[in-house]
Amino acid sequence: MHTGPAGKTPRNRLFLYSEPMRVSFLWPRVLLICVLWLWCVCMELLRARYTVEPLSANLRWNLILATVPLLCSSVMLRTARQNRWWLTSLLLVIWLLFLPNAPYILTDLFHFQTRQTVPEWIDLAVLLTFAGAGLMLCYLSLTDVQTLVQRKLGAKIGWAVACTALMLCGVGIYLGRYLRLNSWYVVTHPRHLFHKSLYRIGIDQTMPGLTEFTLVYGLGLITGYLALHVLLAAIRDPQ
């Protein structure tokens, strides 16, 4: 990337055309995943002091699924450097299928309700902790893929791919939350996935709102991703 005097990025260059933020391959991201998981577990242990009734049976499972995209993108960084493009392409497909699972945890906030046995602030803190961890995992894995695309096809294409992926996350979240469809159904139950999606959305119309839901969540995720990069650009060049 071209820089001005003293190695500083010219101010007339928008951050959108600069290289996206990156997290190095191994130990920093492993440590980050461990910290996110540890904090989520600590919040659950705090809640266990008040009740053994689970807040949601799927919180931990959803966080496991949210970790898959970052693991895929981490391996993709290495396979791309080794020019193993067939494996990189396969991992890219798996990454795209599992990426909606990361921001999907945001919708687990639907499980929040007033309980007599647990203070409201604890339940809210647990849900926000898991949701925040899922969103962080989503954005980190997305920057990996954006970096790979940008190196190959340029910054504009990289941002187009990132924004498209987040809009598709809106569709994926809808299919998972309301139609109870899973990412692996593409391989294990493709016919069931196709027929249920077509019937419930296209024919039966019992699950309206796909367009509005996709726009709200997709654009919301894009806004958060852009805000993250604006913050990063401000940190790098505070002037």
N, C-alpha and C positions, 0 to 999 in steps of 0.2 A: 504494500500500500504506500502511495506517495506521501511523504511528509514534508513539512516546511522547515524553516530554520530551527536549529536546536532539537530536531527530531519530533517537533510538535505537529499534530494534525492540523492542516489549514482549517480556519473557522468556516469557510464557505463550503466545506465538505460535510454534508449531512451525515449523521451517525448511521442512517439507514444504508449508506453505501460503504460503510467500514466493515471490518471483519467482526462477526458476532463474538460474544464472550465465549470463552472456552474453559473447561475444567480439565486438567491434565489426566492422563489415562488411568493410572492405577490407584495409588494410595490415597490421594486427596478425595477422590470420589467414593472409594470404599469407606473411608472415615466418615464422609458426609452421610452415606446411607446408614451406617451404624448409628450415628448420632440421631438421625431422624427416627429410626426404629426405636432407639433407646428412650427417647423422649416420649414417644407414643406409648411404650410399655409403662413408663413411669406414671403417665397420666392415668392409665388403666388401673395401676396398682393403687394410686391415690383414691380413685373411685371405689375400688374394692373394699376400702375401709368402711364404706357406708352400706354397700349392698353387693350381693353376688349375682344379682339379676343383670344379665348382659344388656348393654345399651343397644348394641346391634350385633347380631351373630356374624355379620359379614365384614366388620371393620378390618380385622387383621387380614382376612383373605383378600379384600380389596386392595390393601396396602401391598400385599405380595404381588398381585397383578400389576399394580402401579410401578413396581420396581423392575418389571420385565423390560419395558422400553429402554430404560437407562442401561441395563445390562446389554441389551442388543446394540444400542448405539455405541457403547464403550468398545465392544468387540469389533464393530464396524470401523472404528477409527484405526484399529490395528490391521484389519484385513485390507482396508483401502491402501494403507502404506505399503503393504506387501503385494499390491496389485492383484489381489485375489477377488476380482470383481464379481465372479459368479456367486461367491459366498456373501460378499457385500450386498448384492442384489437380493439374495434370499433373506438376509437379515433385515433389509429395508422393508420387505413385505411383512415380515413378522412384527417389526417395529410399528408399522402403520396400523396393523390389526389390533395391537395391544395398547397403543398410545391412548385411546379414549378411556381406558381403565384408570389412568392417573388422575385426570380432572373429574372423572366420574365420582370420586369420593366427595366432591363438593355437594352432591345431591344427597349424601348421607345425613346432611343437616335436616332432612325431612323427618328423621327419627327423633328429633328433639321434642320433648314434651315435659310438662311439669310432673314431678314425682315427689311423693311425700318422704321417701327414704333418702333421696339424694338432693343436695343443694343444686339449684338450677345452674349456677356458675360452673360447677364441676362438669356436668353433662355437656354444657356448651364448650367448655375448654377442651374436653376430650374430642368432640366432633371437629372443632376448629383445628386441633393439632393434627389429626389424621388428614383432614382436608388440605391443610397447608403443606403437609409432607407430600401428599399426592401431587399438588400443583407444582411444588418445587421439582419433584422428579420429572414431571412432564416438561417443564421448561428447560431443565438441564439436558435431557435427552434430545429435545428439539434443537438446541444449539449445536449439539454434535452433528446432527444430520444437516442442519443449515450450513455448518462449516464445510462439510464434505461436498455439498452441492455447490457452494460458492467457489470452492477451489477449482471445481471442474467446469462450471458453467457461468460463474460470475455472481456478483452481489445481488443484482435485481432478481435473477432466477432463484437465488437462495431465499430471499425474502418472500417471493411468490410461493415457493414450496412450503415455507414455514406457515404462512397465513392460510394456505389451502389445507394443510394438515390440521390446523386448529379449527377451521370450519368443519372439516370432516369429523373432528372430535365431537362437535355439537350433535351431528347425526348419530354417532356411536353412543353417546351418552343417552340420547332419546331411546334408541333401540334397546339399550341395556336396562334403563330404568323402567320404561313402560311396557316393552314387549318381552323383557326378561331374556334377551338373547345375549350369548357370550361370544367373545372374539373367536374362539376355536371352532365355533359352529361352521365357519367358512370351510373348514376341512372335514370335521366330523359329521356335521348335519347340514350340508349346503342346501339340500332340497327343502328341509324344514325352515331354514333361515329365509330362503327366497319366498316360499309360499306364505309364511306367517307375516313377513314384512309386506308383501303385496296385498294380502287379504285384509289385514288390520288397518293398513294405511291407505291403500289405493282403492279397495273395493268396499269393505265393510264400514270404513270411516268411523270406527268406534274409538280411534285414537287420533283425533285431530290435533293440530297445533305443531306439526313437525317443522314447518317453515319458520314459525315464530320462535319455537324453542331453539332451532339451529342458529338462527340469527342472534338471539339473545346470548346464548352460551358461546357460540363461535366468536362473535365480535367482542364479547367480554373477555375471552381468553386472549384474543389478539391485542386488545387494549392493555391487559396486564403484561403481556410479553413486550410490547413496545415501551411501556412504562419502565420495565426492568432494564431495557437497553438505554433509555434516556438517563436513568439513574447511573448506570455504569459509565456512560459517556461523560456525565457530570463529574464523577469521581476521577476519571482518567484525565480530564482537562477541566479543572475547576474554574479556569478563567473564561 
